[in-house]
Amino acid sequence: MSEQTPAGQAPQDDLHDDLKALTTPGSQSGSGVSLENNDVLLDAAARARRASEAAQPGDQAAGSPINRSPEASTGPALMFASGSTCLLMALQLTYSRRALRFNFAARTSRGALAEHEAWYLHLHDPAQPGRVGLGEAAPLAGLSPDYGSGFEPALRELCGRFNAAGYAQPPAAGDIVGAEWPALRFGLETAALDWAAGGRRLLFDNAFSRGEQGLPINGLVWMGEADFMQEQIQQKLAEGYRCLKLKIGGLDFDTECALLAGIRAVAGPGELVLRVDANGAFTPEQAPARLARLATFDLHSIEQPIRPGQPAALAQLCRTAPVPVALDEELIGVTDPARQAALLDQVCPAYVVLKPTLLGGLAAAERWIELATARGIGWWMTSALESNVGLNAISQFTARYPLAGFAQGLGTGQLYHNNVASPLRVAGGYLHYEAHAGWEL
């Protein structure tokens, strides 16, 4: 059985062994986290001890962590009482790695993906060996600002700095991870949320995480040869999806329009919502005519029709296009609230598409939601191809909002041969959390 990777050493490739060494699900209760400032709640050592003693497997930490306020200050270490003995222990942060292998060559207009590397942050306290907070940091090639050879050294440095500080509770992720490392912020933030809720992958208490209600999701049709895309479309329709999203921009445009026409021949707009994602494949000169043609298929929206970084052209397109425009890549790297507000005010999109791994975490996504909602701009959450660990965190966060049947982009858990086994299941166009099922731990 392998141990987790201390700072300064190479990680283990097998996530299963790394987690099994440290984690016993359902053994502890925990306090909450406010995403407003990411402080982990600490009631005091005696109260923590009482909660721990009272916890039973399957207990849910009280309250929704995102809405609670700090009740005590941080300190260099947390004292746990055990009989007449007090142990002074500090939180430890370690990491492991898994190379996720796609079931097929996942093509976008930026190229094909065969493998996706995910890093897992493990937050634990030696005094509570059964309580481990798990977060995922999986920067995406071609999109994530923090993707590249410098990511693991940054992760190793973070673990070393975190462990040397002797934290009794996790600091705000934004306080110790720079905005240029959005995936790393998301990983630390969600590890802290999980640890605060008892280390059972139940970050938020809601109908979804209790297994009472599914999340509506779109069926994602990946780029490929026409026959491959047609096969995916037929499969998604047979599985009961009410919303499909097609990646476009990788084939001849006439071929892509023929695929859309084929869908509409069997399912009208009253039966099936259609979205397309161009990933910036069109030029500003091409876009008006292409969107006019796409409008004949009664599309719900098009994501990022032109490359990011052209706000004036994008604003013009949003004003005149017959298909509602959603911003996706345009949001990446825009971390200052004033700049975020200015972007939305200039471009005035119909929707924003939020990917916490690319934006800097759940708190960052929440800020975009607040800005968009204040301006009458719609939004939905989307995976950035995380494994089930990151997907679970995003899904539980999303379930806090009234979605009213509005499909989210969270159906990516079936993409990999070797995903982390979890209670997440897809059925009939909905993502479910089967509370009775277990995690690969």
RALINKA-V939830 format. One record per run of one state. SS is the DSSP state (H for helix, E for strand, - for the rest). FROM is the first residue (numbers start at 1). TO is the last residue. If there is no record, write none. Layout:
{{SS & FROM & TO} {SS & FROM & TO}}
This chain:
{{- & 1 & 4} {E & 5 & 5} {- & 6 & 14} {H & 15 & 20} {- & 21 & 32} {E & 33 & 34} {- & 35 & 38} {E & 39 & 40} {- & 41 & 44} {H & 45 & 54} {- & 55 & 64} {H & 65 & 67} {- & 68 & 77} {E & 78 & 82} {- & 83 & 84} {E & 85 & 89} {- & 90 & 90} {E & 91 & 108} {- & 109 & 110} {E & 111 & 125} {- & 126 & 127} {E & 128 & 137} {- & 138 & 149} {H & 150 & 165} {- & 166 & 172} {H & 173 & 176} {- & 177 & 181} {H & 182 & 196} {- & 197 & 214} {E & 215 & 217} {- & 218 & 218} {E & 219 & 221} {- & 222 & 222} {E & 223 & 223} {- & 224 & 225} {H & 226 & 238} {- & 239 & 242} {E & 243 & 247} {- & 248 & 252} {H & 253 & 266} {- & 267 & 272} {E & 273 & 277} {- & 278 & 280} {E & 281 & 282} {- & 283 & 283} {H & 284 & 297} {- & 298 & 300} {E & 301 & 303} {- & 304 & 305} {E & 306 & 306} {- & 307 & 310} {H & 311 & 320} {- & 321 & 324} {E & 325 & 327} {- & 328 & 328} {H & 329 & 331} {- & 332 & 336} {H & 337 & 347} {- & 348 & 350} {E & 351 & 354} {- & 355 & 355} {H & 356 & 359} {- & 360 & 361} {H & 362 & 374} {- & 375 & 377} {E & 378 & 382} {- & 383 & 387} {H & 388 & 398} {- & 399 & 407} {E & 408 & 409} {- & 410 & 415} {E & 416 & 416} {- & 417 & 423} {E & 424 & 427} {- & 428 & 429} {E & 430 & 433} {- & 434 & 441}}
